[in-house]
Amino acid sequence: MSVLKISVASSYLGRFIHGSGSVNRNRERGMASAMLSEQLDGTHSKVTGDSFIRLHLKKISPYQPILPFEILSARLGRKPEEIIKLDANENPYGPPPEVAEALGTLKFPYVYPDPESRRLRAALAEDSGLESEYILAGCGADELIDLIMRCVLDPGDKIVDCPPTFTMYEFDAAVNGALVIKVPRLSNFSLDIPRIIEVVNLEKPKCIFLTSPNNPDGSIINDEDLLKILKLPLLVVLDEAYIEFSGLQSRMNWVKKHDNLIVLRTFSKRAGLAGLRVGYGAFPLSIIQYLWRAKQPYNVSVAAEISACAALQNPGYLERVKNFLVQERERLFDLLEKVPYLKPFPSFSNFILCEVTSGKDAKKLKEDLANMAVMIRHYNNKELSGFVRISVGKPEHTDSLMKCLKLLE
Ligand SMILES: Cc1ncc(COP(=O)(O)O)c(C=O)c1O
């Protein structure tokens, strides 16, 4: 019994990445589907499931998500409430009480949600000062990143990514068959603007993903740099998932002036709704119409929409929680500076990046803390080897973390 092997997979991908012409690509795609047809015709006896998978997907490593509370709790043998979760930049205060109330009185869970999320977009228009026609909601900002790529990128198109940054841009680009041109950030994590301009001129990428404040270091992009990039012939996606913690104004209303700018935001951080999955974006009108056509009709669930609306009904709570987290960030920073083996970086967000120094191993530090039920994020990629990121929690979380860090001195 012969098992189908699509041997063109790696050569196809290799050529693809090096930008060979569409003739080769089409020929190889044709070969793959001819082989598959033979299998289905019965010329060969067995078809394996992965014969059906698109070739470029076979090379992608799976996304490494953070472990959910229940799994962590079983693994560590501790109750979920005992775990101090400082690894995913969640908002430990959760949403305002209006959200639980709204969910508890949900009347029509059996009816599909409004595909246009009209109530939520009206509430967001009031919240942001930008008219609702410029706003589209999604199942988290994550969905919108993928949706933008699906609308903009043909296989083989290029995007610019500025690592270290949120890894979903690179991940979604790979899923969408796009190529990623990396322009690493400078040692202070600011953007390398001259290099970005050079790469845009040379490689003609279609879009750039920028994050302000940036995850994982918390630095922000100033107006001057952003305006320089907006002058380039490419679509600029500005991810403001953490903007509330920066003390700066969102640039959502810039989309009225800049036809090549998209601004993304989320309820995950500002409103403690990461589990309910609601994000939103501000788009130029010339772009948003195509996202409406391409999005899944019911991408924002009834529960997600009413939760987000309920959260916006209590702006005083959102402001208070944000202030607690900003205050706690400053206290945490001062305390981390005193840890002899950590070098924290100033942050405009709800997390602090630290270099692990004095010969201590960052991975071991993460593991030692995890064994004490304190979860932080460890990095071991090219740009951030030997770094950890610590989310800002409640004061008692900081206190427990500091006790554990002291034990590890
Ligand atoms: C920079 C950045 N953008 C977007 C997201 C995802 O947001 P959402 O939870 O709305 O999908 C995250 C999540 O951590 C993030 O760090």
The ligand as a MOL file (V3000), in Angstrom:
LIG
                    3D

  0  0  0     0  0            999 V3000
M  V30 BEGIN CTAB
M  V30 COUNTS 16 16 0 0 0
M  V30 BEGIN ATOM
M  V30 1 C -0.0440 43.7740 20.7650 0
M  V30 2 C -1.2390 42.9000 20.8760 0
M  V30 3 N -2.2050 43.0170 19.9690 0
M  V30 4 C -3.3060 42.2440 20.0160 0
M  V30 5 C -3.4700 41.3220 21.0260 0
M  V30 6 C -4.6630 40.4290 21.0080 0
M  V30 7 O -5.7850 41.0910 21.4600 0
M  V30 8 P -7.1630 40.3100 21.5600 0
M  V30 9 O -7.2110 39.6730 22.9030 0
M  V30 10 O -8.1780 41.4080 21.4020 0
M  V30 11 O -7.2080 39.3320 20.4510 0
M  V30 12 C -2.4930 41.1760 22.0110 0
M  V30 13 C -2.6720 40.1800 23.0660 0
M  V30 14 O -1.9020 39.9620 23.9490 0
M  V30 15 C -1.3470 41.9750 21.9210 0
M  V30 16 O -0.3500 41.8570 22.8120 0
M  V30 END ATOM
M  V30 BEGIN BOND
M  V30 1 1 1 2
M  V30 2 1 2 3
M  V30 3 2 2 15
M  V30 4 2 3 4
M  V30 5 1 4 5
M  V30 6 1 5 6
M  V30 7 2 5 12
M  V30 8 1 6 7
M  V30 9 1 7 8
M  V30 10 2 8 9
M  V30 11 1 8 10
M  V30 12 1 8 11
M  V30 13 1 12 13
M  V30 14 1 12 15
M  V30 15 2 13 14
M  V30 16 1 15 16
M  V30 END BOND
M  V30 END CTAB
M  END
